[in-house]
Each structure stands twice: as structure tokens, then as C-alpha cells.
Amino acid sequence: MSESALLSRDLVERIVLKVVHALLGEAKPWNLYVVVMDPTKPYLLVKFRDAIMFEGAFSLNSVASAAAVETKAIALKKAELSWRTEKDTLVIQMQLPHLWIRGDVTYPGGIFRDGIAVGVSGLHWQEDQALCEEIVAEIKKFCIGQSRELQKENVKFVT
């Protein structure tokens, strides 16, 4: 299976850190978990764990959260549901609950945009959702910028 020509785990981690700190800063204590799926690894062709490009815990809290294990599990399930269905978890919850299978998460906070699935857990669902949106927007912004550079350089094939 191919790997992304423009994205890497390290790059996605830097993007996620940038978004998390820009949106959350130090306004209040928070603990969250973020999962970003590799857009080149579609459901049915790859196992879920093998399709994860990045996952990580982020915290602005001096006390480790007892809910950290659950937060991780929920973020993974949000990413998996969005990746599998190519839908937002909010859309599944509100309009398409017939797509749920046993073990699926019922919370919003997972999105699918243009091949990129992201799941976030640890905040209120609206904030989880907003973080997902911003992470995808920053990933797309980076990739579009790289594409423009290749076009300027008249590169015919991505290497």
C-alpha cells in the first residue's frame, strides 16, 4: 500500500500541536486525545491500526486524568467510525444511526473531510468537533501549499 507523498507522522504531529495550542492555549486545564487517519489507506483495504497516521495525548493539567484511558478509547472509536463510514460521527448520530455496529461510539467529535478522518476526545463534543475541523483545515492547507510549489517547479510526478 502506498504512503502519502506529502504527509508524515511527524508533520501531522506538528500540525496537531499547532492547532491544539492555538485553540486551547492555557485558558483552562484540559486533557485530550487526537487520532488522524492516513488518507491514503482506505477502509476495507487496511486494518484500522495500520491506517492510523498519528495518535497522541495532549494535556495542560498538572494532574493526570483518571479518564485518560477512556478519552483515548473514545478518540480512537470516533476516528474509526468516521474512517469506516466516511461520515462525521455527528451525522451518524443524528441522521444515520443505522450505520452503527456493536462497539461504535455514539458521541460527536469525529469527522471525515476529503479523505481525512480525525477523532478527538477530551473536551465538550463541540470543542472536539472544532478541533477536528481545524486539524483537517491545516493538513489541507499544508498539502495545497506543497502542491502549488510542485506546480511552480513544473514537477510532473510526485516523488
Sequence and secondary structure as in RCSB ss.txt:
>XXXX:A:sequence
MSESALLSRDLVERIVLKVVHALLGEAKPWNLYVVVMDPTKPYLLVKFRDAIMFEGAFSLNSVASAAAVETKAIA
LKKAELSWRTEKDTLVIQMQLPHLWIRGDVTYPGGIFRDGIAVGVSGLHWQEDQALCEEIVAEIKKFCIGQSREL
QKENVKFVT
>XXXX:A:secstr
    SS  HHHHHHHHHHHHHHHHTTSS EEEEEEEE TTS TTTS HHHHEEEEEEEEE SS  TTHHHHHHHH
HHHHHHHHHHTS HHHHHHH GGG  TT   SS EEEETTEEEEEESS HHHHHHHHHHHHHHHHHHHHHHHHHH
HHTT  S  
